Amino acid sequence: MASRTDIHALRGGERLLWIGLCVPALAVLGFAFLYPFAASVGTSFVHEGVLSLENYALVYRLYRQDVAFTLGVAAAGLALTLLVGVPVCGFLRVHAFAPVEFLLKVPLFVPFVVVGHAMRVFLAPHGTLNGLLLPLGILDPDHPPSLASSWVGLTLALAWKHLGLAALLFLGAFRAVDEAYLEAARNFGAGVLRQTKDILVPMAAPSIAVACILVFASMLASFSIPLMMGRGSGPQMLMIDVYYRFGQHGDYATASALGVVAYLLASGAALVYVRNLTR
């Protein structure tokens, strides 16, 4: 029988082993994220060599509309993702259908740049969508509408791209719900929509909330799709502003301030979720 000293030594060795396994991952996290983030935050408070809020004042003067635009597009994209993803995943939980599930997960494997280019072609004035609608006589062939560079086009593109991630999380959460609850609902005559609304969504609410936070934060940080879809004028997504401020103007301080604002927007959504979870 092992003595108490041997047990403590074994536990101490196990702790050291776990610490040793965690150190490389923590080091990568520190050098790849924490250090650059801390440097960006520090740079955002420096203007002409002195501590100042001037960079944030410039962000407010020049980019407040872009902040609102980014929040609006991300919120609309998240709403569209939920509107499509939750009912379809509820149907797949109740009635498994492999082809539809495969199609839902296709966006996971399509690069952001490809999605941006495909949506630009699909939603352009003389693109695929208008070409399909033109024979119906509901469009002016001389002045066809363009959704590619509008907030609607961005919302559609971002929602389609993130639908695969959302579906993966929704299906996992829905399949964790005990079949007995669904069977009981079916015995009382509940259809797929009622089972989804009254059983699956309430019981999978924490997982759905996590999916919403991940999708919303990813949409806030979108760069490739907005760049490829090319809004030439008007409000832009924040990451486009960061790119031009950093790459064309060489203004690292203002670009850092924009990045901090984007980080705070994403963190705000996460904090709301954590607060509701701990109540």
Backbone torsions as a table, in degrees:
resi	resn	phi	psi	omega
1	MET	NA	129.1	-176.7
2	ALA	-69.7	138.4	178.4
3	SER	-75.8	167.1	179.1
4	ARG	-62.3	-35.4	179.0
5	THR	-63.6	-42.0	178.8
6	ASP	-64.6	-38.6	179.6
7	ILE	-64.6	-44.5	178.2
8	HIS	-62.6	-39.1	179.0
9	ALA	-65.5	-40.2	179.0
10	LEU	-64.1	-43.5	179.1
11	ARG	-66.2	-37.7	177.1
12	GLY	-64.1	-41.1	177.0
13	GLY	-65.5	-36.1	178.0
14	GLU	-65.7	-40.6	177.8
15	ARG	-62.9	-43.5	179.4
16	LEU	-62.9	-37.6	178.1
17	LEU	-62.7	-45.9	-180.0
18	TRP	-64.9	-39.4	177.3
19	ILE	-62.3	-43.2	178.8
20	GLY	-62.6	-36.7	178.4
21	LEU	-71.6	-30.5	-177.6
22	CYS	-82.4	-25.4	-174.9
23	VAL	-57.8	-46.8	179.7
24	PRO	-59.8	-43.1	179.7
25	ALA	-65.0	-40.9	178.8
26	LEU	-66.9	-35.3	177.9
27	ALA	-65.6	-43.8	177.1
28	VAL	-61.8	-42.7	178.1
29	LEU	-61.0	-41.7	-179.3
30	GLY	-65.5	-46.1	-176.8
31	PHE	-77.8	-31.7	-175.8
32	ALA	-89.0	-23.7	-176.5
33	PHE	-128.2	-56.0	-171.8
34	LEU	-64.3	-46.4	-179.9
35	TYR	-64.8	-49.1	176.5
36	PRO	-60.2	-36.9	-180.0
37	PHE	-66.0	-45.3	178.7
38	ALA	-62.9	-39.7	178.1
39	ALA	-64.5	-39.4	178.9
40	SER	-65.6	-43.0	178.2
41	VAL	-61.4	-44.4	178.3
42	GLY	-62.3	-43.3	-180.0
43	THR	-64.0	-33.8	-177.4
44	SER	-66.6	-19.1	-179.8
45	PHE	-100.7	11.0	-179.7
46	VAL	-115.4	126.0	178.1
47	HIS	-132.4	117.7	-178.3
48	GLU	53.9	41.1	173.2
49	GLY	85.2	0.2	-179.3
50	VAL	-128.1	155.1	177.3
51	LEU	-66.8	130.8	-175.0
52	SER	-163.1	158.6	172.8
53	LEU	-99.4	14.1	-175.9
54	GLU	-61.5	-35.4	179.9
55	ASN	-64.4	-39.8	178.2
56	TYR	-72.3	-32.7	174.6
57	ALA	-64.2	-38.2	177.0
58	LEU	-66.8	-39.8	176.3
59	VAL	-59.8	-42.7	179.4
60	TYR	-64.6	-42.6	-176.7
61	ARG	-68.9	-42.5	-171.9
62	LEU	-96.7	-28.1	-166.8
63	TYR	-124.7	11.4	-179.7
64	ARG	-64.1	-34.4	176.0
65	GLN	-67.1	-35.5	178.6
66	ASP	-67.3	-36.4	176.5
67	VAL	-62.0	-46.9	178.6
68	ALA	-63.6	-40.3	179.4
69	PHE	-63.4	-44.5	-179.9
70	THR	-62.4	-45.0	177.8
71	LEU	-61.7	-42.2	-179.6
72	GLY	-64.3	-44.9	179.8
73	VAL	-65.0	-43.1	180.0
74	ALA	-64.6	-41.1	179.1
75	ALA	-66.5	-42.6	178.7
76	ALA	-65.7	-40.9	177.9
77	GLY	-63.3	-40.7	177.5
78	LEU	-64.8	-43.1	179.2
79	ALA	-61.0	-42.4	179.5
80	LEU	-66.7	-39.1	177.6
81	THR	-61.4	-43.5	178.0
82	LEU	-66.7	-41.3	-177.5
83	LEU	-61.1	-36.1	179.4
84	VAL	-89.3	-45.0	-170.6
85	GLY	-69.5	-43.1	-175.4
86	VAL	-65.0	-51.0	179.4
87	PRO	-63.1	-40.3	-178.3
88	VAL	-66.9	-42.4	179.0
89	CYS	-68.4	-32.7	174.0
90	GLY	-63.1	-41.9	176.5
91	PHE	-61.7	-42.9	-178.9
92	LEU	-68.4	-27.6	176.4
93	ARG	-71.3	-38.5	-178.1
94	VAL	-81.7	-42.2	-179.5
95	HIS	-127.3	94.6	-178.3
96	ALA	-59.8	131.9	178.8
97	PHE	-144.9	99.1	-170.8
98	ALA	-58.3	-41.3	-179.1
99	PRO	-60.0	-42.0	179.1
100	VAL	-67.4	-41.3	178.1
101	GLU	-61.7	-39.2	177.3
102	PHE	-63.2	-44.3	-179.8
103	LEU	-63.8	-35.9	178.6
104	LEU	-63.9	-32.3	-175.7
105	LYS	-91.0	-7.0	179.0
106	VAL	-55.7	-43.3	-179.0
107	PRO	-57.4	-23.0	177.8
108	LEU	-60.0	-30.7	-172.6
109	PHE	-102.4	4.4	179.0
110	VAL	-100.4	123.0	-179.3
111	PRO	-61.9	152.6	-179.3
112	PHE	-58.5	-40.2	-178.5
113	VAL	-63.3	-40.9	179.6
114	VAL	-65.3	-40.5	177.8
115	VAL	-62.1	-44.5	179.9
116	GLY	-61.0	-44.6	-180.0
117	HIS	-67.3	-42.5	-178.7
118	ALA	-63.6	-42.7	179.8
119	MET	-68.8	-34.0	177.5
120	ARG	-63.5	-41.1	178.2
121	VAL	-70.6	-41.3	-175.9
122	PHE	-67.6	-36.8	-173.6
123	LEU	-104.2	6.0	-179.2
124	ALA	-67.0	163.5	-179.9
125	PRO	-54.2	-40.5	177.5
126	HIS	-112.1	34.2	-177.9
127	GLY	-87.0	-168.8	-173.9
128	THR	-64.3	-44.3	-177.1
129	LEU	-61.8	-49.8	179.2
130	ASN	-65.4	-32.5	176.1
131	GLY	-63.2	-35.2	177.9
132	LEU	-74.8	-31.9	-177.5
133	LEU	-85.5	-21.2	-175.2
134	LEU	-59.0	-43.4	179.5
135	PRO	-62.9	-17.7	-179.2
136	LEU	-78.6	-10.7	177.7
137	GLY	76.4	17.4	-178.7
138	ILE	-99.9	-0.2	179.7
139	LEU	-120.0	151.8	172.7
140	ASP	-84.1	112.8	-175.9
141	PRO	-63.7	-23.1	179.1
142	ASP	-83.7	-24.3	-179.4
143	HIS	-136.4	66.3	179.9
144	PRO	-69.5	145.0	179.4
145	PRO	-70.4	155.5	177.4
146	SER	-125.0	120.7	176.7
147	LEU	-100.0	-8.9	-171.5
148	ALA	-59.5	-42.1	-175.4
149	SER	-102.4	12.3	179.7
150	SER	-96.3	169.3	177.7
151	TRP	-66.2	-28.7	177.6
152	VAL	-64.9	-44.8	179.0
153	GLY	-63.2	-43.2	177.8
154	LEU	-61.8	-41.6	179.8
155	THR	-62.3	-44.5	179.0
156	LEU	-62.0	-44.4	-178.2
157	ALA	-64.8	-45.5	-179.0
158	LEU	-67.3	-39.3	179.4
159	ALA	-64.6	-42.8	179.7
160	TRP	-63.8	-43.4	-178.6
161	LYS	-63.6	-38.5	-175.8
162	HIS	-90.1	-3.5	-179.6
163	LEU	-63.6	-35.6	179.6
164	GLY	-63.0	-45.4	178.6
165	LEU	-63.9	-45.3	180.0
166	ALA	-61.6	-43.4	-179.3
167	ALA	-63.3	-39.2	179.0
168	LEU	-60.3	-43.3	-178.9
169	LEU	-73.8	-40.9	-179.9
170	PHE	-63.6	-45.5	-178.5
171	LEU	-63.9	-40.3	177.7
172	GLY	-61.5	-42.1	179.4
173	ALA	-69.0	-41.6	-178.9
174	PHE	-66.8	-37.0	-178.7
175	ARG	-73.9	-14.6	175.5
176	ALA	-80.2	-11.7	177.7
177	VAL	-75.2	132.7	-177.8
178	ASP	-60.5	134.2	-179.7
179	GLU	-61.9	-23.4	-177.9
180	ALA	-62.6	-35.2	179.3
181	TYR	-66.1	-42.2	179.2
182	LEU	-67.7	-38.4	179.0
183	GLU	-63.8	-40.3	178.1
184	ALA	-64.3	-40.6	178.4
185	ALA	-64.4	-39.6	179.1
186	ARG	-66.0	-34.7	178.9
187	ASN	-64.1	-25.7	177.3
188	PHE	-94.2	9.8	174.3
189	GLY	89.3	13.0	-179.3
190	ALA	-73.8	132.7	175.3
191	GLY	-85.2	-170.2	-176.5
192	VAL	-63.6	-44.2	-177.9
193	LEU	-64.5	-42.7	178.7
194	ARG	-65.7	-39.4	177.4
195	GLN	-63.3	-39.5	179.1
196	THR	-67.7	-47.1	-175.0
197	LYS	-71.3	-40.9	-171.9
198	ASP	-96.9	-20.8	-177.1
199	ILE	-115.2	-59.6	-171.2
200	LEU	-68.1	-50.4	-176.3
201	VAL	-63.1	-48.9	178.5
202	PRO	-60.5	-39.6	-176.4
203	MET	-78.0	-20.9	179.0
204	ALA	-106.6	15.0	-174.8
205	ALA	-55.4	-44.6	179.2
206	PRO	-59.9	-41.8	179.5
207	SER	-68.3	-37.3	177.0
208	ILE	-64.4	-39.7	178.1
209	ALA	-62.8	-41.8	177.0
210	VAL	-61.5	-43.6	178.3
211	ALA	-60.9	-41.0	179.6
212	CYS	-62.8	-42.5	179.4
213	ILE	-63.0	-45.4	-179.6
214	LEU	-63.3	-44.6	-179.2
215	VAL	-66.4	-44.5	-178.8
216	PHE	-62.7	-45.6	179.8
217	ALA	-64.1	-39.7	178.8
218	SER	-65.7	-38.6	177.9
219	MET	-67.2	-37.9	176.7
220	LEU	-59.7	-36.1	-176.1
221	ALA	-91.9	11.0	-177.2
222	SER	-65.5	135.4	179.9
223	PHE	-129.1	-51.6	-173.5
224	SER	-62.8	-45.7	-177.8
225	ILE	-65.1	-49.8	176.7
226	PRO	-60.5	-36.4	-179.8
227	LEU	-67.3	-43.0	-178.7
228	MET	-69.4	-32.5	-177.7
229	MET	-83.1	-12.3	162.1
230	GLY	62.3	68.4	170.6
231	ARG	-76.7	105.7	-176.8
232	GLY	-74.5	-27.8	-178.8
233	SER	-144.2	168.9	-178.9
234	GLY	82.9	-174.7	-178.6
235	PRO	-60.5	148.3	179.9
236	GLN	-121.1	163.7	170.4
237	MET	-69.9	149.4	-172.5
238	LEU	-60.7	-38.0	-178.3
239	MET	-66.1	-27.7	173.6
240	ILE	-66.7	-41.8	177.2
241	ASP	-61.8	-42.3	178.6
242	VAL	-61.1	-43.4	-178.7
243	TYR	-60.7	-49.2	-177.6
244	TYR	-70.7	-36.4	179.6
245	ARG	-66.3	-36.5	-177.9
246	PHE	-83.9	-47.2	-171.9
247	GLY	-80.6	-36.8	-175.8
248	GLN	-98.8	-37.5	-177.7
249	HIS	-94.6	-16.9	-177.5
250	GLY	65.4	23.5	-177.6
251	ASP	-94.8	84.4	-175.9
252	TYR	-67.0	-34.2	-175.9
253	ALA	-66.8	-48.8	179.6
254	THR	-67.6	-37.7	176.0
255	ALA	-61.2	-39.1	177.2
256	SER	-65.6	-40.4	177.9
257	ALA	-62.3	-41.5	176.6
258	LEU	-62.0	-41.2	178.3
259	GLY	-63.8	-39.7	177.8
260	VAL	-64.5	-40.4	177.6
261	VAL	-61.0	-45.0	178.7
262	ALA	-62.5	-40.2	178.6
263	TYR	-64.0	-41.0	179.8
264	LEU	-66.1	-36.7	177.6
265	LEU	-62.3	-45.7	179.0
266	ALA	-67.3	-39.5	179.9
267	SER	-66.9	-34.4	178.8
268	GLY	-60.5	-42.8	177.9
269	ALA	-64.1	-40.5	179.3
270	ALA	-66.3	-38.0	-179.9
271	LEU	-67.2	-36.9	176.1
272	VAL	-60.3	-43.0	178.7
273	TYR	-64.2	-46.4	-178.7
274	VAL	-62.8	-39.7	179.3
275	ARG	-62.9	-44.1	178.7
276	ASN	-67.8	-32.0	-178.9
277	LEU	-70.2	-32.9	-175.2
278	THR	-90.1	-1.8	178.0
279	ARG	-71.5	NA	NA
